[in-house]
Every structure is written in C-alpha cells, then in structure tokens.
Amino acid sequence: MLKVGDLVVHVPYGHETVHLLYEALGHSSDFDVGVVLQKKMDFYQVHSPGRHSTGWYQYGEIEKIRE
C-alpha cells in the first residue's frame, strides 16, 4: 500500500494491451510524477508539478516510483 509522501506515477491502463489501446486513442497519463498528500479509504490525493489542482486516484491507478 501507498503512504503519504510516496512518489508515484499515474498508470491508468495496467495491462500492456490496455496500455497500447489507451495510447492508440491518443490518451496519456495525467502525470509522470506526483506525491501522495493524503489517503481516504482506497483513494489517494496526489499533487504533481505542472497541474493546477490535486487529483484523487484509486489504488491501482497509481504506482510507487521506488521503495
């Protein structure tokens, strides 16, 4: 599980096939790197430089960058 302060990347696609479809449709991830600000149930509030506001993501949509 993730915790406050973890650096994360947005991976909305999961499986490689879904990833390829996602890119083929012209979609990209919301951010390349962000930091977890808070957790509520299975959702994490993430701030990323370059975005005007924070976003809420479910566990599985974001991955920790490093241990």
Contact map, one row per residue, 1 for C-alpha under 8 A:
1110000000000000000000000000000000000000000000000000000000100000000
1111010000000000000000000000000000010000000000000000000000000001000
1111110000000000000000000000000000010110000000000000000000000000000
0111110000000000000000000000000000111110000000000000000000000000000
0011111000000000000000000000000000111000000000000000000000000000000
0111111100000000000000000000000000110000000000000000000000000001100
0000111110000000000000000000000011110000000000000000000000000001110
0000011111000000000000000000000011110000000000000000000000000111100
0000001111100000000000000000001111000000000000000000000000000111100
0000000111110000000000000000111110000000000000000000000000001110000
0000000011111100000000000000100000000000000000000000000000011110000
0000000001111100000000000000100000000000000000000000000000011100000
0000000000111111011001000000000000000000000000000000000000001000000
0000000000111111011000000000000000000000000000000000000000011000000
0000000000001111111000000000000000000000000000000000000000000000000
0000000000001111111100000000000000000000000000000000000000000000000
0000000000000011111110000000000000000000000000000000000000000000000
0000000000001111111111000000000000000000000000000000000000000000000
0000000000001111111111100000000000000000000000000000000000000000000
0000000000000001111111110000000000000000000000000000000000000000000
0000000000000000111111111000000000000000000000000000000000000000000
0000000000001000011111111111000000000000000000000000000000000000000
0000000000000000001111111111000000000000000000000000000000000000000
0000000000000000000111111110000000000000000000000000000000000000000
0000000000000000000011111110000000000000000000000000000000000000000
0000000000000000000001111111000000000000000000000000000000000000000
0000000000000000000001111111100000000000000000000000000000000000000
0000000000000000000001100111110000000000000000000000000000000000000
0000000001110000000000000011111100000000000000000000000000000000000
0000000001000000000000000001111100000000000000000000000000000000000
0000000011000000000000000000111111000000000000010000000000000000000
0000000011000000000000000000111111000000000000000000000000000000000
0000001111000000000000000000001111100000000000011000000000000000000
0000001110000000000000000000001111110000000001111000000000000000000
0001111100000000000000000000000011111000000001110000000000000000000
0111111100000000000000000000000001111110000111100000000000000000000
0001100000000000000000000000000000111110000111100000000000000000000
0011000000000000000000000000000000011111000111000000000000000000000
0011000000000000000000000000000000011111111110000000000000000000000
0000000000000000000000000000000000000111111100000000000000000000000
0000000000000000000000000000000000000011111000000000000000000000000
0000000000000000000000000000000000000011111100000000000001100000000
0000000000000000000000000000000000000011111110000000000111100000000
0000000000000000000000000000000000011111011111000000000111100000000
0000000000000000000000000000000000011110001111100000011110000000000
0000000000000000000000000000000001111100000111110000011110000000000
0000000000000000000000000000000001111000000011111010111000000000000
0000000000000000000000000000001011100000000001111110010000000000000
0000000000000000000000000000000011000000000000111110000000000000000
0000000000000000000000000000000000000000000000011111000000000000000
0000000000000000000000000000000000000000000000111111110000000000000
0000000000000000000000000000000000000000000000000111110000000000000
0000000000000000000000000000000000000000000000100011111000000000000
0000000000000000000000000000000000000000000011110011111100000000000
0000000000000000000000000000000000000000000011100000111110000000000
0000000000000000000000000000000000000000001111000000011111000000000
0000000000000000000000000000000000000000001111000000001111101100000
0000000000000000000000000000000000000000011100000000000111111100000
1000000000000000000000000000000000000000011100000000000011111110000
0000000000110100000000000000000000000000000000000000000001111110000
0000000001111100000000000000000000000000000000000000000011111110000
0000000111110000000000000000000000000000000000000000000011111111000
0000000111100000000000000000000000000000000000000000000000111111100
0100011110000000000000000000000000000000000000000000000000000111111
0000011110000000000000000000000000000000000000000000000000000011111
0000001000000000000000000000000000000000000000000000000000000001111
0000000000000000000000000000000000000000000000000000000000000001111
